[in-house]
Amino acid sequence: MKEQSIEQFLTDLSAKKSTPGAGGAAALVAAIGSALGSMVGNFTIGKKKYESVQLEVQECVHELEKIKMDLEDLIQKDADAFYPLAQAYKLPKSTSAEVEYKENVIEKALVGATTVPIEIMEKAVRAIEILGSLSKIGNTMLIADAGTGILFCKAALEGSSLSVYVNTAEMKNMQKKEALNQKANLLVEEGSFLADKVYKKIKLSYK
């Protein structure tokens, strides 16, 4: 899926198709946010004005590139995770044995369907942290780009949390449900707080 053109991806996204969906879109948005961070870093590396932070910026770019590639892979992984769940809902439930089997398969598939959005959230939070650093030490001409990248990653973070909640809402295992919801809640709280803080600081710098 990551080999598709932007035009084809958006065409598929807008079509009456199960995949790609919100999860894949969130992964793409976070990847774009990470790429903006890499751009800020690359416009900083080699500049004499920023000689004292060259190593730190290089490390930021290296990690953001890894995050970006991981997110590209997660676009396809999100689609792959949806398939077992879709198939599980189609299982027969004519007998009590079939009902029990179907419920178990659905429960397992629901857990699997939360794995990718949680991973997207984790990547988005880390990207926000790095973008925050670049907004402080990176090329000052591109601070707005760092801020835009942060907003992209925040959108992906909060959007992916909805993908978690929509699946946990159907879970029977309350312990697993609460654990996944708590993890998603903490990631949203952590990432959104930092994103908002950095965004406000960048915005004020232009006043």
C-alpha positions as CSV (number, residue, x, y, z in Angstrom):
1,M,0.0,0.0,0.0
2,K,2.9,2.4,0.7
3,E,4.0,2.0,-2.9
4,Q,0.7,3.7,-4.1
5,S,0.7,7.2,-5.4
6,I,-0.9,9.8,-3.1
7,E,-3.7,10.1,-5.7
8,Q,-4.4,6.4,-5.6
9,F,-4.3,6.2,-1.8
10,L,-6.8,9.1,-1.5
11,T,-9.0,7.5,-4.2
12,D,-9.1,4.2,-2.3
13,L,-9.6,6.1,1.0
14,S,-12.7,7.9,-0.3
15,A,-14.2,4.8,-1.9
16,K,-16.7,2.4,-0.5
17,K,-13.9,0.0,0.7
18,S,-13.0,-1.3,4.1
19,T,-9.3,-0.4,3.7
20,P,-7.6,1.9,3.8
21,G,-9.5,3.6,6.6
22,A,-8.9,5.9,9.5
23,G,-6.0,3.9,10.9
24,G,-4.1,4.0,7.7
25,A,-4.8,7.6,7.2
26,A,-3.6,8.4,10.7
27,A,-0.3,6.5,10.0
28,L,0.2,8.5,6.8
29,V,-0.5,11.8,8.6
30,A,2.0,11.0,11.3
31,A,4.5,10.0,8.7
32,I,4.1,13.4,7.0
33,G,4.6,15.1,10.4
34,S,7.8,13.1,10.9
35,A,9.0,14.0,7.4
36,L,8.5,17.7,8.2
37,G,10.7,17.2,11.2
38,S,13.4,15.6,9.0
39,M,13.2,18.5,6.7
40,V,13.8,21.0,9.5
41,G,16.8,18.9,10.6
42,N,18.2,18.6,7.1
43,F,18.0,22.4,6.6
44,T,19.9,22.8,9.9
45,I,22.7,20.2,9.3
46,G,25.7,21.8,7.7
47,K,24.9,25.3,8.7
48,K,27.7,27.1,10.6
49,K,25.1,29.0,12.6
50,Y,24.0,25.7,14.2
51,E,27.4,24.1,14.4
52,S,27.0,23.4,18.2
53,V,23.9,21.3,17.7
54,Q,24.9,19.3,14.6
55,L,25.2,15.9,16.3
56,E,21.9,16.3,18.2
57,V,20.1,17.4,15.0
58,Q,21.6,14.5,13.1
59,E,20.3,12.1,15.7
60,C,16.9,13.7,15.5
61,V,16.7,13.2,11.8
62,H,17.9,9.7,12.0
63,E,15.2,8.7,14.5
64,L,12.5,10.6,12.6
65,E,13.4,8.8,9.4
66,K,13.1,5.5,11.2
67,I,9.7,6.5,12.7
68,K,8.5,7.6,9.2
69,M,9.4,4.3,7.7
70,D,7.7,2.4,10.5
71,L,4.6,4.5,10.0
72,E,4.6,3.8,6.3
73,D,4.6,0.0,7.1
74,L,1.8,0.6,9.6
75,I,-0.5,1.8,6.9
76,Q,-0.5,-1.7,5.4
77,K,-0.5,-3.4,8.9
78,D,-3.6,-1.5,9.8
79,A,-5.4,-2.9,6.7
80,D,-4.1,-6.4,7.5
81,A,-5.3,-6.2,11.1
82,F,-8.8,-5.3,10.0
83,Y,-9.3,-8.4,7.9
84,P,-9.4,-11.0,10.7
85,L,-12.0,-8.9,12.5
86,A,-14.2,-8.5,9.5
87,Q,-14.0,-12.3,8.9
88,A,-14.8,-13.0,12.5
89,Y,-18.0,-11.0,12.4
90,K,-19.1,-13.2,9.5
91,L,-18.8,-16.5,11.4
92,P,-22.1,-18.5,11.9
93,K,-23.9,-18.4,15.3
94,S,-26.6,-21.0,14.8
95,T,-25.6,-23.1,17.8
96,S,-24.4,-22.3,21.3
97,A,-21.0,-23.8,20.3
98,E,-20.8,-21.6,17.3
99,V,-21.8,-18.5,19.3
100,E,-19.0,-19.2,21.9
101,Y,-16.5,-19.8,19.2
102,K,-17.4,-16.7,17.3
103,E,-17.2,-14.6,20.5
104,N,-13.7,-15.9,21.2
105,V,-12.5,-15.3,17.7
106,I,-14.0,-11.7,17.7
107,E,-12.4,-11.0,21.1
108,K,-9.0,-12.1,19.8
109,A,-9.4,-10.1,16.6
110,L,-10.4,-7.0,18.6
111,V,-7.2,-7.1,20.6
112,G,-5.3,-7.5,17.4
113,A,-7.1,-4.6,15.8
114,T,-6.0,-2.3,18.7
115,T,-2.3,-3.2,18.3
116,V,-1.6,-1.1,15.2
117,P,-3.4,2.1,16.4
118,I,-1.5,1.9,19.7
119,E,1.7,1.6,17.8
120,I,0.8,4.6,15.7
121,M,0.1,6.5,18.8
122,E,3.5,5.6,20.3
123,K,5.3,6.6,17.1
124,A,3.3,9.9,17.0
125,V,4.2,10.8,20.6
126,R,7.9,10.1,20.0
127,A,7.8,12.2,16.8
128,I,6.2,15.1,18.8
129,E,9.0,14.9,21.3
130,I,11.6,15.1,18.6
131,L,9.8,17.9,16.7
132,G,9.6,19.8,20.0
133,S,13.4,19.5,20.3
134,L,13.9,20.6,16.7
135,S,11.7,23.6,17.3
136,K,14.2,24.8,19.9
137,I,17.5,24.0,18.2
138,G,16.6,23.7,14.5
139,N,16.9,26.3,11.7
140,T,14.7,29.2,12.9
141,M,13.5,29.8,9.4
142,L,11.6,26.4,9.5
143,I,10.1,26.5,13.0
144,A,6.6,26.8,11.5
145,D,7.3,23.6,9.7
146,A,8.2,21.9,12.9
147,G,5.0,23.2,14.4
148,T,3.0,21.9,11.5
149,G,4.6,18.5,11.9
150,I,3.6,18.5,15.5
151,L,0.0,19.3,14.7
152,F,0.0,16.5,12.1
153,C,1.3,14.0,14.7
154,K,-1.2,15.2,17.3
155,A,-4.0,14.6,14.8
156,A,-2.7,11.1,14.1
157,L,-2.4,10.5,17.9
158,E,-5.9,11.5,18.7
159,G,-7.4,9.9,15.6
160,S,-5.7,6.6,16.4
161,S,-7.0,6.7,20.0
162,L,-10.5,6.6,18.5
163,S,-9.5,3.4,16.6
164,V,-8.5,1.9,19.9
165,Y,-11.8,2.9,21.7
166,V,-14.0,1.7,18.9
167,N,-12.5,-1.8,19.3
168,T,-12.3,-1.9,23.1
169,A,-15.9,-0.9,23.3
170,E,-16.8,-4.3,21.9
171,M,-14.5,-6.3,24.2
172,K,-15.9,-8.7,26.8
173,N,-12.7,-9.0,28.7
174,M,-13.0,-5.9,31.0
175,Q,-9.4,-6.2,32.3
176,K,-7.9,-6.1,28.8
177,K,-10.4,-3.4,27.8
178,E,-9.4,-1.1,30.7
179,A,-5.7,-1.7,30.2
180,L,-5.8,-0.8,26.5
181,N,-8.0,2.2,27.2
182,Q,-5.7,3.4,29.9
183,K,-2.7,3.1,27.6
184,A,-4.4,5.1,24.9
185,N,-5.5,7.7,27.4
186,L,-2.0,8.2,28.7
187,L,-0.5,8.5,25.3
188,V,-3.1,11.1,24.3
189,E,-2.5,13.0,27.5
190,E,1.2,13.0,27.1
191,G,1.4,13.7,23.4
192,S,-1.3,16.3,23.3
193,F,0.0,18.2,26.3
194,L,3.5,18.5,24.7
195,A,2.1,19.3,21.3
196,D,-0.1,22.1,22.6
197,K,2.7,23.5,24.7
198,V,5.2,23.6,21.7
199,Y,2.5,24.9,19.3
200,K,1.6,27.8,21.6
201,K,5.3,28.7,22.0
202,I,5.9,28.7,18.3
203,K,2.8,30.7,17.7
204,L,3.8,33.3,20.3
205,S,7.2,33.6,18.6
206,Y,5.6,35.2,15.6
207,K,3.6,37.8,17.6
